Amino acid sequence: MSGAYDQPLPTRGRGRVLAAVARAVSWPLSLLFVLAALAWRVLAVPARLLRHGTHPERGVGEGLRRIVPTLQQGVRYLAFASDELPRWDGTVRAKDESHGPWHEARRRIARSRVALLAWTGLALYLMVGIAAQAGWIADGYDVADKSQVYVAPGWFDGPYFLGSDYIGHSVGKLALRGTAVALWIGLLSAVVSCVIGTVLGALAGYFGRWVDDVVTWLYTTLESVPEMLLVLAAAYVVNANAGWREAYEASFLAQGLGLSLGLFTIVAVIGLVSWTGVCRQVRGEFIRERDLDYVTAARALGVPTGRIIFRHVLPNVMHLVLISFSLLFIGAIKYEVVLTFLGVGVEPGEASWGRMIEQSKLELLSEPPRWWQLTAATGMLFGLVLCVNLFVDALRDALDPRLKDA
Amino acid sequence: MGTYVLRRLLHAVPVLLGVTLVTFLLFNVVCGDPAIVLVGGKKVTAEKIEAERRRLGTDRPLPAQYVSFLGEIARFDFGTSWKLQKDRPVLEMLGEGVAPSLSLALPAFLLSLAVSLSLALFCAYYRGSVADVSTVIVTVAMMSVPALSYILFGQYWLAHQWHMFPVFGFQPGLAGLASLGLPILIWVLLSLGSEIRFYRSVMLEEMRKDYVRTAAAKGLGTGRILFKHVLKNGMIPVITRVIVTIPFLMLGSLLLERFFGIPGLGSITVDAVFQSDLPVIKAVVVISALLLVVFNLLTDICYALVDPRVRLK
């Protein structure tokens, strides 16, 4: 292999400084990624012990030996000595191996200033979200101090650097904590709809015939009911049916995972309603791919059908899924605001941007206008959605093969 | 052509059946018994619920209920409202909501279409330049602000502080135009980003085709190629998008109508959901699905008329 795939990431010229900044800012995320890749390698050791025992070429020793290159590559990347991460499953590119199309996409993104800025912002949001979830920042966001109601913002006023709300919560802490909630909502609902859409679309596109008919009927039907009405109907279901709420409170999701009914409703509703777009795209792409030579060859070699679908064809349409994932992610975060306004969103005790906006409905019109809660929530949401939007644009350009020659 | 239309019509039948099935399941099974919702309260005796159930027909087996539900839809008989305006025919209520919804949606839609098409052409003309990139970034930024924040800030600054628009309210006819100004503005700001992105990519796609190169080789200027050739050929996806949007226009915008006190279909729907007014919700879901199916059918037929190749597929 030679050509575009083998070019290294640019280190000079356009966006060099921005690229360095983006990489430095997202260093903690890279660390997490490297740790995850290493975890795969470490987990493989006991698996090898069970399967191959102490076989000299396939046993524990090989498992331990394979940790080394992953560790080396990870440390080199984190020390800014290399610009190539180990892959998510812990494998490392061999010297004579091609970089592949994803590296090409990264190269294109590293050349776009807008994309680098958007990535930097996104990385900051992710880190704030992780820190808030872990309780490192925004600790005590749910402490209400009734004597400190509607404190105006003051930059060095301890917890009230962004003011306080009507019962004395710190607005700044709510906004930071809301980042974690927003990321949860976006990730979970995007995962649910992408999994449903991809699996159904892949099956329909690959098998055709009646499977295709059924899946096509399913998504045409769902698309024929306007999305907003389905969401409203679900809102009605939750509001009107008290038995439903009791059943949920007793279930594993509430008791074991601590997922509140509001969050669960949002994720379930958005996830179940918005998979149609992904499904349509994946199906179309599978129809195109299923008659190509590499699929015929795999079939002739007797590769099991499931393996062909998910290991041979699916990686070739993953870029479409990734783009839909990002769009669904921001769609869900924006929907949360509307749903909270309609009374099906997150519960009163939780911090979410939607709840903050909903609560500050009348605060502007009071005298003097209390603008800080609305402004904080709007600003946080705007930043996240803008970063993802701009990054998706760059991603789409980077992954679109038709643009390669442009 | 006749067989094509017939085939498309036959395709629409299972979809319509599916929509009615989804509606039926959602409101009669998942929601629990409508009789309990209707009678409500804590001190209701079992006999009273039983009587209500018999009156509504929900004591029969589910398939029988579904068949009679289909019958109601076929006769376009959606019954009377339970809560919003007690005992008024649902269709009459919804009919009243169409005009206010359209008076907001139609001007807003046309305005955003005109602005986004011209901006998209501008971007395509100066593609890759600072002007192009910054237009896209600014419109994407406008799209990234949540609708509720636009409404709240707009009502405060533009209407309350600067008196550019009335804060709230709706009047039929031309007199109401002033009060529609702010919601229309917000609608346009919210929709510009995605519209421009779409139209811009349509135009750029079109510009990569062979006939554009031929025109350029003949010596035509960029402006002439863009407005005379590319715009015309790019109209097909544009028109499709417009036709598909029309049913959504009739449904109106839920948040805008509610916050600006416009008595359109959107705010009727929200009220119906809040007050559990089942017949109204059912009618809105079924009618909007019908509209969508019909308009999709129209799009397909238009396609077949314009492009004979489609019929053979």
Boltz contact constraints between the chains, C-beta under 6 A:
constraints:
  - contact:
      token1: [A, 217]
      token2: [B, 14]
      max_distance: 6.0
  - contact:
      token1: [A, 220]
      token2: [B, 15]
      max_distance: 6.0
  - contact:
      token1: [A, 221]
      token2: [B, 15]
      max_distance: 6.0
  - contact:
      token1: [A, 221]
      token2: [B, 18]
      max_distance: 6.0
  - contact:
      token1: [A, 221]
      token2: [B, 19]
      max_distance: 6.0
  - contact:
      token1: [A, 224]
      token2: [B, 15]
      max_distance: 6.0
  - contact:
      token1: [A, 224]
      token2: [B, 19]
      max_distance: 6.0
  - contact:
      token1: [A, 224]
      token2: [B, 289]
      max_distance: 6.0
  - contact:
      token1: [A, 224]
      token2: [B, 292]
      max_distance: 6.0
  - contact:
      token1: [A, 224]
      token2: [B, 293]
      max_distance: 6.0
  - contact:
      token1: [A, 225]
      token2: [B, 19]
      max_distance: 6.0
  - contact:
      token1: [A, 225]
      token2: [B, 285]
      max_distance: 6.0
  - contact:
      token1: [A, 225]
      token2: [B, 289]
      max_distance: 6.0
  - contact:
      token1: [A, 226]
      token2: [B, 288]
      max_distance: 6.0
  - contact:
      token1: [A, 229]
      token2: [B, 285]
      max_distance: 6.0
  - contact:
      token1: [A, 232]
      token2: [B, 273]
      max_distance: 6.0
  - contact:
      token1: [A, 233]
      token2: [B, 26]
      max_distance: 6.0
  - contact:
      token1: [A, 235]
      token2: [B, 273]
      max_distance: 6.0
  - contact:
      token1: [A, 236]
      token2: [B, 273]
      max_distance: 6.0
  - contact:
      token1: [A, 237]
      token2: [B, 30]
      max_distance: 6.0
  - contact:
      token1: [A, 237]
      token2: [B, 31]
      max_distance: 6.0
  - contact:
      token1: [A, 240]
      token2: [B, 31]
      max_distance: 6.0
  - contact:
      token1: [A, 240]
      token2: [B, 37]
      max_distance: 6.0
  - contact:
      token1: [A, 240]
      token2: [B, 276]
      max_distance: 6.0
  - contact:
      token1: [A, 241]
      token2: [B, 31]
      max_distance: 6.0
  - contact:
      token1: [A, 241]
      token2: [B, 32]
      max_distance: 6.0
  - contact:
      token1: [A, 334]
      token2: [B, 146]
      max_distance: 6.0
  - contact:
      token1: [A, 337]
      token2: [B, 146]
      max_distance: 6.0
  - contact:
      token1: [A, 337]
      token2: [B, 148]
      max_distance: 6.0
  - contact:
      token1: [A, 357]
      token2: [B, 148]
      max_distance: 6.0
  - contact:
      token1: [A, 364]
      token2: [B, 152]
      max_distance: 6.0
  - contact:
      token1: [A, 364]
      token2: [B, 156]
      max_distance: 6.0
  - contact:
      token1: [A, 374]
      token2: [B, 152]
      max_distance: 6.0
  - contact:
      token1: [A, 378]
      token2: [B, 149]
      max_distance: 6.0
  - contact:
      token1: [A, 381]
      token2: [B, 146]
      max_distance: 6.0
  - contact:
      token1: [A, 382]
      token2: [B, 144]
      max_distance: 6.0
  - contact:
      token1: [A, 382]
      token2: [B, 145]
      max_distance: 6.0
  - contact:
      token1: [A, 385]
      token2: [B, 144]
      max_distance: 6.0
  - contact:
      token1: [A, 386]
      token2: [B, 141]
      max_distance: 6.0
  - contact:
      token1: [A, 386]
      token2: [B, 144]
      max_distance: 6.0
  - contact:
      token1: [A, 389]
      token2: [B, 140]
      max_distance: 6.0
  - contact:
      token1: [A, 389]
      token2: [B, 144]
      max_distance: 6.0
